Amino acid sequence: MDICKIHENASKCSVNTMECFMVLRTQAQKISIATLCGLFGTLCIFENSLVLYLIFSSPRTRRKPSYLFISSLALADILASIIFVCSFVNFHVFNETDFSKETFLLQLGGVNTSFSASLSSLLLTALDRYISISRPSEYKLLMTRKRTWIALGVLWVTCATIASLPLLGWNCCTLDSTCSELFPFVDENYLSSWICFIMVLLGCIIYAYAHVLWRAHQHVAYMEKHQVGKQNTRMRMDVMLAKTLVMVLTVLMLCWSPVLVLMIYSIFARLSNHLRKAFAFCSTLCLLNSMVNPIIYALRSKELYSSLRMVFSRFRRQRKASEESPEAESTHKSSVIETVCEDMRVT
């Protein structure tokens, strides 16, 4: 007998109803989820923190709009990792239900804000590359630091506002409407609207990248035909960044497609327990996406890769100096002792 009647108004807003969404029943499933979240989350926080350090430790990179957008992406991925791992493991592994509806919606809003900001940061990065390649002569005039910070501010405020709507009243308990089968207390119409918002972002990113690749191909063909010298470095840098962003988008689509497909399917059909378990495991792919992004930057961005090499070389020098210092100190002490002994013999 199915004890979870998600669409019954009499019980859908009860805290006990959250047990119906805890689809991981076996210990092996819980250990698998905890291991994936712990591994992906830890690596994601470390890698994105390293990216932020590399960007803001260099005066050259922290002034460029493209790297400010990348830093916004890294910050969003760090927040997503922390909030998602803590709430997801606490809910599905430890089966904690000792919190109110508002607390759950606040946690869900934090996850939605960070993941939406991550995707929106990719959109701004794509638009930055779009302007850089389509209007290179006006790029510095259009993409000023002030406009960059304003765009980032609008991005985070918009994402936070959309993610806070369920907490502010757009939930199935307040509206007495149909609840989602994937998230407790979430109105099905809100989930549909959020999916549309994500799909619009993805569509804009795909369009911007397609145009960037087309213009990059034109630049490469022009450089090879006319053997341009001065602009060769700048054009090749734009082409490399464009390819990097396409790699990021490809990983993004591979990691997010399963989750989005199951969300869309849940709106039109009832999900089985197997599909709901699959959704729980597919959700960890979002962490994988956040973990892979910094690796792509380190491999494709010459400036960040150069900064990373400098950090490692500085660390090796410091470690070598710390290892040599005890030997130098012991040598110094032995020489002092020998000098004192010689003085005593003379006297």
N, C-alpha and C positions, 0 to 999 in steps of 0.2 A: 504493500500500500504506500502511495506517495504522500508523505507528510507535508510536502512543500506545495502549497497552493498559492503561487506567486500573485495571481491576478484576483484573489479574493480580497475585497476591501476591508473585511473584518480583521484580517491578520497581517496585511502587507506592511503596516507601519510599526509592527511590534519589533522590539530589539531581538526577540527570539527568532524572528524571521531570517535574520542574517545567517543562522545556521544552515539554511537551505542553500546558501551560496558557497558554503564551504564544501567544495566538490572533491577535495583530496581526502580519500578515505583510508588508504593504506599508509603504513609507515614508510615504505619505499618511495611512494609518490611525494611525501612531505620532505624526505631527505633529499630527493632529487631537486625539488624546487628550492630548498634552502641552500643547497650546494651551488646551483646555478646563480641564484640571487647574490650569494656571498662572493662568488668568484667574479661575476660580471660587475657587480656593484663596487667591489674593492678596486679592481683594475680601472674601472671607469672614473672613479674619484681621483685615483693617483694620476692617470694619464691626463685628464682634463685640468687638474691642478697644475701639472707640469706645463701644459700649454699656456695657461694663464700666466704662470711665472715667466715663461720664455717671451711672451708678448709684452708684458708690462715691465720686464727688466731691461728691455732695449728701447731707448728713446726713438729709434727709427721705426720699429714695428708698432709701438703703441700710438703713434700719430696717424697711421694709415687707416682709412675707413674700413678697408677690407678686413684688417686684423681686429678692429674693434667689433665688427660683426662676428668674426670667428670667436672672439673672447665672450661675446654674448651667448653664442652657441655652447661654448665650454661651460659657462656658468649655469646655463639651463640644464645641461647634462649632469652636472654635479648635483644640483638640487633635485633633479628627477631621480637620480640614483639613491640619494639619501632618503627622500620621502617615499619613493616607490618600494625600496627594499624593506624599510622599517614597517610600513603599513601592510605590504603584501605578505611578508613572512609572518608578521604578527597575526594576520587574519587567517591565512590558509594553512600555516604550519602549526602555530600555537593555538589557533581557534579562539582568539580573544574576542569576547562579545561584551565585555564590561565597559562599554562606552555608549554615549547617546547617539541619536540620529545626527545631531548637529556636528558632533566630533567626527563621525564617519564622513559626512559630506565635506567637512573642512579638509580632511586628509585627501579625499578624492579631488577636491578643488586644487590642492597643492600639486598633486600628480598631473592633473590636466593643465595647470598653468605652466609647469616646467616643460612638459612634452610639447605643448602648443608653442611656447616660446622657442624651443629648440627648432621646431619646424619653421616658425616665422623668421628666425635668425638665418636659416638656410635660404629663405626667400629674399631677405635683404642682401645676403651675400650674392645671390644670383643676380639681383637687380644691379648691384655694384659692378659685377663683371659685365653685365649687359651695357651699362653706361660707359664703362671703361673701353669697351671694344667698339660700340656703335658710335660714340661721340668722344673720341680720345682727346680732341683739342679742347673740349669744354669740361673735361672730367674734373679737374681741380676746382673749377668755378662752381660746378654743380654739387660735388661731393665734398663739402666743407666739414670740418669737425663739429661745428654747431649743428648743422643739419643731420649729421650722423647721430649725435647724442639725442636730438629731438626724435628721430626715427626710432631709436632704441627705446626711448621713454614711452612713445605711443605704442610700440610693440608690446612691452611688458604690461602696461596698463590695460590694453585691450584684451590680452590673454588672461590676465587676472580677473577682469570683469566678466568675461564669458564663462570662465571656470567657476566663478562664485555664484552664478545664477541659481543652481540647485539649492545652495545654502541660503540664498536670499528669498526663496519661496517657490522657484520653479522645480518642484519635486512632486512625486505622485501622492505623497501624504497630504500636503497642503492643498493641492488641486483636486484630490480624490479622483485621480486618473489612472491609466494603465501604467504599471511599473515595468521597468526593463527586466529581462531575464538574466542579465549579466551583472548588473550592479544594484545593490539594495537602495531603495528609496528614490532612485533616479527615474524621472518621467521619460516615457518612451519617445515623446515628441522632442524633448531636449536632446536625447541621444541622437535622434535623426538630424537635428539642427547642428549638433557638434560634428557629426560625420560629414555633413555638407560643408561646414567650415573647413575641415581638414582637407576635403577633396578639392575645394577651391584653392587652398594654399598649394596643394600638390600640382594642380593644373597650371597655376601661375609659374611655379618653379620649373615645370617641364617646358613651358613656352619660353621662359627666359633662357634656360639652358640650350634649348634647340636653336634659338637665335644666336646665342654666344658661340656655339659650335659652328654654325654656318658662317658667321663673320670671322671666326678664328681660322676656318679653312680658307676663306678668301684672303686673309692676311698672309698665311703661309704661302699660298700660291703667288701672291703679289711679291713677297720677299724673294722667293726662288726665281721669279722671272726677272725682276729688276735689280736683284742683289743689293737690297737696301742695307746700309751700314749702320747709320746712327740709331735708327729706330729698331734695329734688329733685336737688341737685347730686350727692349720694352715689349715688343710684340711677342717674343718667345715666352716672356714671363706671363703675359696675359693668356697665351695659349696653354701654358702649363697649369695656371690656376684654373682655367676653364675645364681642363681635363680632370683636375683634382676634384672640382665640384661635381662633375658628372659621376665620378667614382662614388662620392658621398651620396649622391642622389640614388644611384643604383643600389647601394647598400641600404639606404633608407626604404626604398620600395620593397626590397626583399624581406626586410625585417618587419615592416608595418603592414604589408599586404594581407598576411594571414589574420591579423587582429581586425583589420578593417572589414575583411570579407565576412568574418564571423559576426561582427557587430551589425553589418547590413542584413545578414541572413536572419539574425535574431529579431529584426523588426518585422519581417514578413512571415516567419515560421517559428514554431516552437522548437527549442533546442533540446536535444537529448543530453543525458548526463555525460556521455562520451565527448560530445562537442563542447560542453562546458569545461570539462577537464582539459580538452585540447586548447581552449581559449586561455586557461590559466597558464599552461606551458608556453603558448605562443606569446603571451604577454612579456615573458622574459626576453624575447627577441628584441624588444624595444631597448632593453638594457644593453644588449649586444650591439645595437646600432650606436648607442652613446659611447660604447667602449671602442668601437672601430674608428670612429671619426678622428680622434687625435692621432692614431697610427697613420692614417692617410695623410694628415697634415705634415707629420714628421718625415714621411717618405717623399712627399711631393713638393713641399715648400722649402726652397733652398735657404731662405732666411731663418726659418724656424729650425731647420736641420743644422744649419751652421751654429745657431745659438745653443742647440742641444749638445753639439760636439764640444763647444767651448765650456759648457757646464761640466761635462764629463771629464774633460782634460783638467779643469780647475780642481775638480774633486780628486782626481788621481794625484795631482801635484801636492795637494794638502795631505792626502793620505800617505804619500811617500815621505813628505817632510815630517809628519808625525811619527812614522816608523824609524826615520833616521835620527830624530832628536834624542831618544834615549841612548843610542849608541854614541852620539857626539858628547852627550853629557857624561857618560861613563868614561870615555876617552879623556875628557877634560879633567875628571876627578882623579883618574890614574896618573895623569901628568902632574897634577898638583901634589899628589902623594909622593911621587918620585922626587920632585923638587924639594919637598920638605925633608925627605930622607937624606938627600945629598947635602943639604944645608947642615943637618945634624952631624953627618960624618966630618964635614969641614971643621965644625966647631969642636 
